[in-house]
């Protein structure tokens, strides 16, 4: 006799607030019609969503020299360096700022502390677009490092005043260790900016809680989406197999048929409609 598969679906799966806002701004711009629309880099790390926008005439460019002066340009949720923004504005390009409000807040705070003469210590990935944007508000007075061991290798001039901040998606535990280390090392008061966004942590915690109750976990999202890949790693880390897919058609049906309970989660750049389709497909799989 066959029975329906039990699926535990994460409530936090799918778009975070920043991605949702950015896509709404882009949708509004596309629906207005008019001059060509560009995004500086992919607005979202999801190939299916990006192809949909390409069909509606949205172009992606990493190089501002390729963007015509009359274009309308959407700044994505990660934000952009301030000099790029200035050059686009100087050329008369219409900018639509879809920088996530949390990233915007981090940029403003960094600018404020830099103006007060402090040097930024930033926990983050040096090549990440959000980090490049944040650093641009620190007026060259910044060190970026990827963790405590990286930070220990920096030659910090203790005569400077420093402040500490993090890329929004960094791990709070690591950040707290770094803060304690710096407070001991610098022996002066260290302003600490609260810039970490809990959207990532909440998704990871829920994925972990579900992983403890299931045999297999399906993780939906772009292969190029860092936060989606990290969700799969979190699940693998507790010894539960994760299956990372971009499209419903990639579900390994045979394997899923022989599993007990199945978990389902998705990265912050995965549309709800896609998660719904995967959920329905999983429900249709019958056990034996
Ligand atoms: S993860 Fe957080 S900071 Fe990043 S875009 Fe989403 S809401 Fe904004």
py3Dmol code that shows the C-alpha trace and the ligand (Angstrom):
import py3Dmol

protein = """\
ATOM      1  CA  UNK A   1       0.000   0.000   0.000  1.00  0.00           C
ATOM      2  CA  UNK A   2       1.285   3.498  -0.771  1.00  0.00           C
ATOM      3  CA  UNK A   3       1.198   6.434   1.603  1.00  0.00           C
ATOM      4  CA  UNK A   4       1.690  10.176   1.240  1.00  0.00           C
ATOM      5  CA  UNK A   5       5.185  11.436   1.907  1.00  0.00           C
ATOM      6  CA  UNK A   6       5.592  13.769   4.898  1.00  0.00           C
ATOM      7  CA  UNK A   7       7.288  17.001   3.896  1.00  0.00           C
ATOM      8  CA  UNK A   8       8.485  19.620   6.372  1.00  0.00           C
ATOM      9  CA  UNK A   9       8.706  22.972   4.616  1.00  0.00           C
ATOM     10  CA  UNK A  10      10.753  25.816   6.109  1.00  0.00           C
ATOM     11  CA  UNK A  11       8.705  28.937   6.865  1.00  0.00           C
ATOM     12  CA  UNK A  12      11.717  31.177   6.217  1.00  0.00           C
ATOM     13  CA  UNK A  13      12.400  29.668   2.761  1.00  0.00           C
ATOM     14  CA  UNK A  14      12.596  32.192  -0.051  1.00  0.00           C
ATOM     15  CA  UNK A  15      13.138  35.903  -0.607  1.00  0.00           C
ATOM     16  CA  UNK A  16      14.515  38.045   2.195  1.00  0.00           C
ATOM     17  CA  UNK A  17      13.213  41.578   2.645  1.00  0.00           C
ATOM     18  CA  UNK A  18      16.082  43.167   0.662  1.00  0.00           C
ATOM     19  CA  UNK A  19      15.708  40.930  -2.390  1.00  0.00           C
ATOM     20  CA  UNK A  20      11.933  41.295  -2.342  1.00  0.00           C
ATOM     21  CA  UNK A  21      12.169  45.109  -2.277  1.00  0.00           C
ATOM     22  CA  UNK A  22      14.785  45.180  -5.050  1.00  0.00           C
ATOM     23  CA  UNK A  23      12.709  42.981  -7.347  1.00  0.00           C
ATOM     24  CA  UNK A  24       9.599  45.079  -6.749  1.00  0.00           C
ATOM     25  CA  UNK A  25      11.519  48.211  -7.765  1.00  0.00           C
ATOM     26  CA  UNK A  26      12.784  46.477 -10.900  1.00  0.00           C
ATOM     27  CA  UNK A  27       9.282  45.185 -11.739  1.00  0.00           C
ATOM     28  CA  UNK A  28       7.848  48.700 -11.417  1.00  0.00           C
ATOM     29  CA  UNK A  29      10.528  50.106 -13.700  1.00  0.00           C
ATOM     30  CA  UNK A  30       9.970  47.408 -16.344  1.00  0.00           C
ATOM     31  CA  UNK A  31       6.196  47.916 -16.265  1.00  0.00           C
ATOM     32  CA  UNK A  32       6.571  51.692 -16.782  1.00  0.00           C
ATOM     33  CA  UNK A  33       8.293  51.099 -20.149  1.00  0.00           C
ATOM     34  CA  UNK A  34      10.639  53.689 -21.671  1.00  0.00           C
ATOM     35  CA  UNK A  35      14.444  53.825 -21.790  1.00  0.00           C
ATOM     36  CA  UNK A  36      16.454  50.582 -21.500  1.00  0.00           C
ATOM     37  CA  UNK A  37      16.793  49.081 -18.024  1.00  0.00           C
ATOM     38  CA  UNK A  38      20.126  47.781 -16.698  1.00  0.00           C
ATOM     39  CA  UNK A  39      21.156  46.184 -13.438  1.00  0.00           C
ATOM     40  CA  UNK A  40      24.745  46.452 -12.195  1.00  0.00           C
ATOM     41  CA  UNK A  41      25.484  42.742 -11.876  1.00  0.00           C
ATOM     42  CA  UNK A  42      22.675  40.163 -11.516  1.00  0.00           C
ATOM     43  CA  UNK A  43      19.930  41.575  -9.272  1.00  0.00           C
ATOM     44  CA  UNK A  44      19.418  38.124  -7.811  1.00  0.00           C
ATOM     45  CA  UNK A  45      21.455  34.907  -7.882  1.00  0.00           C
ATOM     46  CA  UNK A  46      18.813  32.854  -9.585  1.00  0.00           C
ATOM     47  CA  UNK A  47      19.245  31.975 -13.282  1.00  0.00           C
ATOM     48  CA  UNK A  48      15.529  31.312 -13.898  1.00  0.00           C
ATOM     49  CA  UNK A  49      14.464  34.704 -12.532  1.00  0.00           C
ATOM     50  CA  UNK A  50      17.297  36.375 -14.463  1.00  0.00           C
ATOM     51  CA  UNK A  51      16.207  34.758 -17.758  1.00  0.00           C
ATOM     52  CA  UNK A  52      12.664  36.023 -17.114  1.00  0.00           C
ATOM     53  CA  UNK A  53      13.980  39.577 -16.785  1.00  0.00           C
ATOM     54  CA  UNK A  54      16.192  39.164 -19.880  1.00  0.00           C
ATOM     55  CA  UNK A  55      13.050  38.268 -21.854  1.00  0.00           C
ATOM     56  CA  UNK A  56      11.496  41.524 -20.627  1.00  0.00           C
ATOM     57  CA  UNK A  57      14.477  43.473 -21.976  1.00  0.00           C
ATOM     58  CA  UNK A  58      16.475  43.946 -18.749  1.00  0.00           C
ATOM     59  CA  UNK A  59      20.253  43.900 -19.375  1.00  0.00           C
ATOM     60  CA  UNK A  60      22.933  43.030 -16.848  1.00  0.00           C
ATOM     61  CA  UNK A  61      26.272  44.790 -16.922  1.00  0.00           C
ATOM     62  CA  UNK A  62      29.269  44.804 -14.597  1.00  0.00           C
ATOM     63  CA  UNK A  63      30.926  47.588 -16.502  1.00  0.00           C
ATOM     64  CA  UNK A  64      29.384  51.045 -16.264  1.00  0.00           C
ATOM     65  CA  UNK A  65      31.104  52.068 -19.542  1.00  0.00           C
ATOM     66  CA  UNK A  66      28.712  49.730 -21.365  1.00  0.00           C
ATOM     67  CA  UNK A  67      25.664  51.501 -19.955  1.00  0.00           C
ATOM     68  CA  UNK A  68      24.184  54.204 -22.210  1.00  0.00           C
ATOM     69  CA  UNK A  69      23.690  57.669 -20.662  1.00  0.00           C
ATOM     70  CA  UNK A  70      19.941  57.599 -21.146  1.00  0.00           C
ATOM     71  CA  UNK A  71      19.521  54.194 -19.469  1.00  0.00           C
ATOM     72  CA  UNK A  72      17.691  53.500 -16.239  1.00  0.00           C
ATOM     73  CA  UNK A  73      19.939  51.590 -13.846  1.00  0.00           C
ATOM     74  CA  UNK A  74      18.884  49.603 -10.804  1.00  0.00           C
ATOM     75  CA  UNK A  75      21.376  49.340  -7.942  1.00  0.00           C
ATOM     76  CA  UNK A  76      20.869  45.866  -6.510  1.00  0.00           C
ATOM     77  CA  UNK A  77      20.414  44.917  -2.836  1.00  0.00           C
ATOM     78  CA  UNK A  78      24.201  44.599  -2.207  1.00  0.00           C
ATOM     79  CA  UNK A  79      24.712  48.289  -3.012  1.00  0.00           C
ATOM     80  CA  UNK A  80      27.568  49.740  -5.103  1.00  0.00           C
ATOM     81  CA  UNK A  81      30.741  51.748  -4.401  1.00  0.00           C
ATOM     82  CA  UNK A  82      30.102  55.436  -4.003  1.00  0.00           C
ATOM     83  CA  UNK A  83      32.456  56.431  -6.878  1.00  0.00           C
ATOM     84  CA  UNK A  84      30.488  54.259  -9.340  1.00  0.00           C
ATOM     85  CA  UNK A  85      27.264  55.862  -8.177  1.00  0.00           C
ATOM     86  CA  UNK A  86      28.766  59.334  -8.614  1.00  0.00           C
ATOM     87  CA  UNK A  87      30.036  58.599 -12.144  1.00  0.00           C
ATOM     88  CA  UNK A  88      26.663  57.262 -13.243  1.00  0.00           C
ATOM     89  CA  UNK A  89      24.859  60.290 -11.811  1.00  0.00           C
ATOM     90  CA  UNK A  90      27.368  62.640 -13.467  1.00  0.00           C
ATOM     91  CA  UNK A  91      26.510  61.055 -16.838  1.00  0.00           C
ATOM     92  CA  UNK A  92      22.804  61.705 -16.316  1.00  0.00           C
ATOM     93  CA  UNK A  93      21.854  58.041 -15.908  1.00  0.00           C
ATOM     94  CA  UNK A  94      18.580  57.577 -14.013  1.00  0.00           C
ATOM     95  CA  UNK A  95      19.491  55.574 -10.914  1.00  0.00           C
ATOM     96  CA  UNK A  96      16.966  53.510  -8.993  1.00  0.00           C
ATOM     97  CA  UNK A  97      18.552  52.647  -5.660  1.00  0.00           C
ATOM     98  CA  UNK A  98      17.430  49.178  -4.570  1.00  0.00           C
ATOM     99  CA  UNK A  99      20.211  48.811  -2.003  1.00  0.00           C
ATOM    100  CA  UNK A 100      18.752  46.786   0.879  1.00  0.00           C
ATOM    101  CA  UNK A 101      17.836  49.138   3.767  1.00  0.00           C
ATOM    102  CA  UNK A 102      20.100  47.109   6.077  1.00  0.00           C
ATOM    103  CA  UNK A 103      23.072  47.514   3.738  1.00  0.00           C
ATOM    104  CA  UNK A 104      22.246  51.211   3.303  1.00  0.00           C
ATOM    105  CA  UNK A 105      22.254  51.639   7.072  1.00  0.00           C
ATOM    106  CA  UNK A 106      25.671  49.941   7.292  1.00  0.00           C
ATOM    107  CA  UNK A 107      27.018  52.270   4.555  1.00  0.00           C
ATOM    108  CA  UNK A 108      25.752  55.364   6.391  1.00  0.00           C
ATOM    109  CA  UNK A 109      27.163  54.272   9.758  1.00  0.00           C
ATOM    110  CA  UNK A 110      30.557  53.537   8.188  1.00  0.00           C
ATOM    111  CA  UNK A 111      30.530  56.962   6.550  1.00  0.00           C
ATOM    112  CA  UNK A 112      29.691  58.621   9.884  1.00  0.00           C
ATOM    113  CA  UNK A 113      32.460  56.879  11.856  1.00  0.00           C
ATOM    114  CA  UNK A 114      34.968  57.488   9.066  1.00  0.00           C
ATOM    115  CA  UNK A 115      34.107  61.204   9.105  1.00  0.00           C
ATOM    116  CA  UNK A 116      34.899  61.157  12.844  1.00  0.00           C
ATOM    117  CA  UNK A 117      38.452  60.006  11.992  1.00  0.00           C
ATOM    118  CA  UNK A 118      38.061  56.329  12.877  1.00  0.00           C
ATOM    119  CA  UNK A 119      39.455  53.420  10.826  1.00  0.00           C
ATOM    120  CA  UNK A 120      37.145  50.605   9.757  1.00  0.00           C
ATOM    121  CA  UNK A 121      37.830  46.966  10.659  1.00  0.00           C
ATOM    122  CA  UNK A 122      35.448  44.965   8.490  1.00  0.00           C
ATOM    123  CA  UNK A 123      34.687  41.257   8.771  1.00  0.00           C
ATOM    124  CA  UNK A 124      33.766  40.184   5.238  1.00  0.00           C
ATOM    125  CA  UNK A 125      34.770  38.620   1.913  1.00  0.00           C
ATOM    126  CA  UNK A 126      37.063  41.167   0.201  1.00  0.00           C
ATOM    127  CA  UNK A 127      35.754  40.440  -3.302  1.00  0.00           C
ATOM    128  CA  UNK A 128      32.070  40.478  -2.447  1.00  0.00           C
ATOM    129  CA  UNK A 129      30.142  43.347  -4.099  1.00  0.00           C
ATOM    130  CA  UNK A 130      28.539  44.377  -0.792  1.00  0.00           C
ATOM    131  CA  UNK A 131      31.987  44.589   0.846  1.00  0.00           C
ATOM    132  CA  UNK A 132      33.406  46.646  -2.028  1.00  0.00           C
ATOM    133  CA  UNK A 133      30.478  49.035  -1.567  1.00  0.00           C
ATOM    134  CA  UNK A 134      30.918  49.273   2.222  1.00  0.00           C
ATOM    135  CA  UNK A 135      34.666  49.885   1.922  1.00  0.00           C
ATOM    136  CA  UNK A 136      34.042  52.793  -0.440  1.00  0.00           C
ATOM    137  CA  UNK A 137      32.377  54.669   2.449  1.00  0.00           C
ATOM    138  CA  UNK A 138      35.503  54.280   4.597  1.00  0.00           C
ATOM    139  CA  UNK A 139      37.688  56.613   2.552  1.00  0.00           C
ATOM    140  CA  UNK A 140      40.650  54.137   2.231  1.00  0.00           C
ATOM    141  CA  UNK A 141      40.919  53.920   6.042  1.00  0.00           C
ATOM    142  CA  UNK A 142      39.903  50.294   6.318  1.00  0.00           C
ATOM    143  CA  UNK A 143      41.109  46.737   6.847  1.00  0.00           C
ATOM    144  CA  UNK A 144      38.982  43.842   5.652  1.00  0.00           C
ATOM    145  CA  UNK A 145      39.516  40.316   6.970  1.00  0.00           C
ATOM    146  CA  UNK A 146      37.688  36.988   6.671  1.00  0.00           C
ATOM    147  CA  UNK A 147      37.954  35.722  10.245  1.00  0.00           C
ATOM    148  CA  UNK A 148      39.856  35.851  13.510  1.00  0.00           C
ATOM    149  CA  UNK A 149      43.009  34.161  12.190  1.00  0.00           C
ATOM    150  CA  UNK A 150      43.083  36.565   9.241  1.00  0.00           C
ATOM    151  CA  UNK A 151      42.669  39.515  11.615  1.00  0.00           C
ATOM    152  CA  UNK A 152      45.547  38.342  13.851  1.00  0.00           C
ATOM    153  CA  UNK A 153      47.844  38.583  10.810  1.00  0.00           C
ATOM    154  CA  UNK A 154      47.075  42.302  10.273  1.00  0.00           C
ATOM    155  CA  UNK A 155      49.583  44.896  11.369  1.00  0.00           C
ATOM    156  CA  UNK A 156      47.269  47.321  13.192  1.00  0.00           C
ATOM    157  CA  UNK A 157      48.694  50.663  14.263  1.00  0.00           C
ATOM    158  CA  UNK A 158      47.410  50.964  17.845  1.00  0.00           C
ATOM    159  CA  UNK A 159      47.719  54.780  17.705  1.00  0.00           C
ATOM    160  CA  UNK A 160      44.669  54.857  15.391  1.00  0.00           C
ATOM    161  CA  UNK A 161      41.044  54.830  16.562  1.00  0.00           C
ATOM    162  CA  UNK A 162      39.145  51.897  15.095  1.00  0.00           C
ATOM    163  CA  UNK A 163      35.550  50.763  14.748  1.00  0.00           C
ATOM    164  CA  UNK A 164      34.312  47.292  13.924  1.00  0.00           C
ATOM    165  CA  UNK A 165      31.593  46.228  11.462  1.00  0.00           C
ATOM    166  CA  UNK A 166      30.651  43.166   9.408  1.00  0.00           C
ATOM    167  CA  UNK A 167      29.257  42.306   6.002  1.00  0.00           C
ATOM    168  CA  UNK A 168      25.531  41.729   6.604  1.00  0.00           C
ATOM    169  CA  UNK A 169      25.684  37.970   5.972  1.00  0.00           C
ATOM    170  CA  UNK A 170      28.555  37.168   8.369  1.00  0.00           C
ATOM    171  CA  UNK A 171      28.297  34.764  11.290  1.00  0.00           C
ATOM    172  CA  UNK A 172      27.418  36.406  14.621  1.00  0.00           C
ATOM    173  CA  UNK A 173      29.448  33.897  16.676  1.00  0.00           C
ATOM    174  CA  UNK A 174      32.649  34.658  14.758  1.00  0.00           C
ATOM    175  CA  UNK A 175      31.928  38.382  14.945  1.00  0.00           C
ATOM    176  CA  UNK A 176      31.573  38.238  18.751  1.00  0.00           C
ATOM    177  CA  UNK A 177      34.909  36.383  19.068  1.00  0.00           C
ATOM    178  CA  UNK A 178      36.558  39.061  16.936  1.00  0.00           C
ATOM    179  CA  UNK A 179      35.035  41.828  19.045  1.00  0.00           C
ATOM    180  CA  UNK A 180      36.383  40.258  22.265  1.00  0.00           C
ATOM    181  CA  UNK A 181      39.826  39.766  20.735  1.00  0.00           C
ATOM    182  CA  UNK A 182      40.005  43.382  19.526  1.00  0.00           C
ATOM    183  CA  UNK A 183      38.814  44.830  22.820  1.00  0.00           C
ATOM    184  CA  UNK A 184      41.714  43.027  24.520  1.00  0.00           C
ATOM    185  CA  UNK A 185      44.257  43.838  21.814  1.00  0.00           C
ATOM    186  CA  UNK A 186      43.492  47.530  21.332  1.00  0.00           C
ATOM    187  CA  UNK A 187      42.996  48.282  25.038  1.00  0.00           C
ATOM    188  CA  UNK A 188      40.682  51.194  24.175  1.00  0.00           C
ATOM    189  CA  UNK A 189      36.941  51.481  23.693  1.00  0.00           C
ATOM    190  CA  UNK A 190      35.973  50.010  20.315  1.00  0.00           C
ATOM    191  CA  UNK A 191      32.739  51.201  18.675  1.00  0.00           C
ATOM    192  CA  UNK A 192      30.967  48.147  17.243  1.00  0.00           C
ATOM    193  CA  UNK A 193      28.328  48.499  14.520  1.00  0.00           C
ATOM    194  CA  UNK A 194      25.481  46.021  14.560  1.00  0.00           C
ATOM    195  CA  UNK A 195      25.320  45.363  10.807  1.00  0.00           C
ATOM    196  CA  UNK A 196      24.714  41.593  10.650  1.00  0.00           C
ATOM    197  CA  UNK A 197      21.346  40.684   9.154  1.00  0.00           C
ATOM    198  CA  UNK A 198      19.447  37.895  10.871  1.00  0.00           C
ATOM    199  CA  UNK A 199      17.693  36.753   7.680  1.00  0.00           C
ATOM    200  CA  UNK A 200      20.582  34.396   6.912  1.00  0.00           C
ATOM    201  CA  UNK A 201      20.910  33.102  10.473  1.00  0.00           C
ATOM    202  CA  UNK A 202      17.150  32.471  10.765  1.00  0.00           C
ATOM    203  CA  UNK A 203      17.181  30.448   7.543  1.00  0.00           C
ATOM    204  CA  UNK A 204      20.163  28.409   8.708  1.00  0.00           C
ATOM    205  CA  UNK A 205      18.691  27.789  12.166  1.00  0.00           C
ATOM    206  CA  UNK A 206      15.396  26.618  10.736  1.00  0.00           C
ATOM    207  CA  UNK A 207      17.173  24.389   8.179  1.00  0.00           C
ATOM    208  CA  UNK A 208      19.133  22.865  11.058  1.00  0.00           C
ATOM    209  CA  UNK A 209      15.996  22.294  13.161  1.00  0.00           C
ATOM    210  CA  UNK A 210      14.277  20.580  10.208  1.00  0.00           C
ATOM    211  CA  UNK A 211      17.394  18.539   9.353  1.00  0.00           C
ATOM    212  CA  UNK A 212      17.168  16.903  12.782  1.00  0.00           C
ATOM    213  CA  UNK A 213      13.676  15.584  11.923  1.00  0.00           C
ATOM    214  CA  UNK A 214      14.159  14.298   8.362  1.00  0.00           C
ATOM    215  CA  UNK A 215      16.133  11.789   6.319  1.00  0.00           C
ATOM    216  CA  UNK A 216      16.769  14.024   3.332  1.00  0.00           C
ATOM    217  CA  UNK A 217      16.638  17.763   2.789  1.00  0.00           C
ATOM    218  CA  UNK A 218      15.882  19.443  -0.518  1.00  0.00           C
ATOM    219  CA  UNK A 219      17.461  22.898  -0.850  1.00  0.00           C
ATOM    220  CA  UNK A 220      16.167  25.031  -3.732  1.00  0.00           C
ATOM    221  CA  UNK A 221      18.120  27.929  -5.204  1.00  0.00           C
ATOM    222  CA  UNK A 222      20.699  29.081  -7.718  1.00  0.00           C
ATOM    223  CA  UNK A 223      23.968  27.136  -7.807  1.00  0.00           C
ATOM    224  CA  UNK A 224      25.637  30.555  -7.828  1.00  0.00           C
ATOM    225  CA  UNK A 225      23.778  31.674  -4.690  1.00  0.00           C
ATOM    226  CA  UNK A 226      26.174  31.689  -1.725  1.00  0.00           C
ATOM    227  CA  UNK A 227      23.445  31.647   0.924  1.00  0.00           C
ATOM    228  CA  UNK A 228      21.697  28.682  -0.763  1.00  0.00           C
ATOM    229  CA  UNK A 229      24.942  26.694  -0.862  1.00  0.00           C
ATOM    230  CA  UNK A 230      25.530  27.511   2.812  1.00  0.00           C
ATOM    231  CA  UNK A 231      22.076  26.158   3.698  1.00  0.00           C
ATOM    232  CA  UNK A 232      23.020  22.846   2.059  1.00  0.00           C
ATOM    233  CA  UNK A 233      26.334  22.821   3.962  1.00  0.00           C
ATOM    234  CA  UNK A 234      24.569  23.445   7.287  1.00  0.00           C
ATOM    235  CA  UNK A 235      22.361  20.415   6.647  1.00  0.00           C
ATOM    236  CA  UNK A 236      25.278  18.215   5.521  1.00  0.00           C
ATOM    237  CA  UNK A 237      27.158  19.336   8.624  1.00  0.00           C
ATOM    238  CA  UNK A 238      24.753  17.468  10.903  1.00  0.00           C
ATOM    239  CA  UNK A 239      25.025  14.287   8.828  1.00  0.00           C
ATOM    240  CA  UNK A 240      21.775  14.675   6.863  1.00  0.00           C
ATOM    241  CA  UNK A 241      22.031  14.483   3.087  1.00  0.00           C
ATOM    242  CA  UNK A 242      21.076  17.676   1.279  1.00  0.00           C
ATOM    243  CA  UNK A 243      19.938  17.758  -2.349  1.00  0.00           C
ATOM    244  CA  UNK A 244      20.579  21.163  -3.889  1.00  0.00           C
ATOM    245  CA  UNK A 245      18.424  21.814  -6.963  1.00  0.00           C
ATOM    246  CA  UNK A 246      17.701  24.846  -9.090  1.00  0.00           C
ATOM    247  CA  UNK A 247      14.642  23.467 -10.897  1.00  0.00           C
ATOM    248  CA  UNK A 248      11.835  21.054  -9.949  1.00  0.00           C
ATOM    249  CA  UNK A 249      12.851  18.800 -12.879  1.00  0.00           C
ATOM    250  CA  UNK A 250      16.146  18.034 -11.100  1.00  0.00           C
ATOM    251  CA  UNK A 251      14.492  16.243  -8.171  1.00  0.00           C
ATOM    252  CA  UNK A 252      15.951  12.700  -7.892  1.00  0.00           C
ATOM    253  CA  UNK A 253      12.566  10.993  -7.694  1.00  0.00           C
ATOM    254  CA  UNK A 254      13.841   7.422  -7.110  1.00  0.00           C
ATOM    255  CA  UNK A 255      15.973   8.453  -4.183  1.00  0.00           C
ATOM    256  CA  UNK A 256      13.192  10.566  -2.684  1.00  0.00           C
ATOM    257  CA  UNK A 257      10.697   7.703  -3.048  1.00  0.00           C
ATOM    258  CA  UNK A 258      12.709   5.527  -0.724  1.00  0.00           C
ATOM    259  CA  UNK A 259      13.244   8.247   1.898  1.00  0.00           C
ATOM    260  CA  UNK A 260      11.113   8.774   5.007  1.00  0.00           C
ATOM    261  CA  UNK A 261      10.406  12.361   5.987  1.00  0.00           C
ATOM    262  CA  UNK A 262      11.804  15.000   3.637  1.00  0.00           C
ATOM    263  CA  UNK A 263      12.693  18.594   4.498  1.00  0.00           C
ATOM    264  CA  UNK A 264      12.389  21.528   2.109  1.00  0.00           C
ATOM    265  CA  UNK A 265      14.093  24.885   2.306  1.00  0.00           C
ATOM    266  CA  UNK A 266      15.343  27.547  -0.103  1.00  0.00           C
ATOM    267  CA  UNK A 267      17.812  30.409  -0.290  1.00  0.00           C
ATOM    268  CA  UNK A 268      17.006  34.099   0.097  1.00  0.00           C
ATOM    269  CA  UNK A 269      16.967  34.546  -3.695  1.00  0.00           C
ATOM    270  CA  UNK A 270      14.526  31.741  -4.542  1.00  0.00           C
ATOM    271  CA  UNK A 271      11.014  32.809  -5.659  1.00  0.00           C
ATOM    272  CA  UNK A 272       8.065  31.458  -3.675  1.00  0.00           C
ATOM    273  CA  UNK A 273       6.432  30.211  -6.892  1.00  0.00           C
ATOM    274  CA  UNK A 274       9.414  27.898  -7.486  1.00  0.00           C
ATOM    275  CA  UNK A 275       9.351  26.605  -3.895  1.00  0.00           C
ATOM    276  CA  UNK A 276       5.591  25.948  -4.264  1.00  0.00           C
ATOM    277  CA  UNK A 277       6.153  23.844  -7.391  1.00  0.00           C
ATOM    278  CA  UNK A 278       8.895  21.790  -5.705  1.00  0.00           C
ATOM    279  CA  UNK A 279       6.677  21.326  -2.630  1.00  0.00           C
ATOM    280  CA  UNK A 280       3.788  20.052  -4.756  1.00  0.00           C
ATOM    281  CA  UNK A 281       6.106  17.666  -6.626  1.00  0.00           C
ATOM    282  CA  UNK A 282       7.432  16.299  -3.348  1.00  0.00           C
ATOM    283  CA  UNK A 283       3.875  15.785  -2.072  1.00  0.00           C
ATOM    284  CA  UNK A 284       3.069  13.810  -5.208  1.00  0.00           C
ATOM    285  CA  UNK A 285       5.893  11.346  -4.600  1.00  0.00           C
ATOM    286  CA  UNK A 286       4.377   8.283  -3.067  1.00  0.00           C
ATOM    287  CA  UNK A 287       6.224   6.035  -0.644  1.00  0.00           C
ATOM    288  CA  UNK A 288       5.963   2.288  -0.676  1.00  0.00           C
TER     289      UNK A 288
END
"""
ligand_1 = """\
8
LIG
S 20.160 39.070 3.539
Fe 19.548 40.765 4.874
S 20.953 42.426 4.344
Fe 21.074 40.950 2.677
S 19.580 41.669 1.183
Fe 18.521 40.202 2.502
S 17.549 41.439 4.110
Fe 19.121 42.689 3.124
"""
view = py3Dmol.view(width=600, height=400)
view.addModel(protein, "pdb")
view.setStyle({"model": 0}, {"cartoon": {"style": "trace"}})
view.addModel(ligand_1, "xyz")
view.setStyle({"model": 1}, {"stick": {}})
view.zoomTo()
view.show()
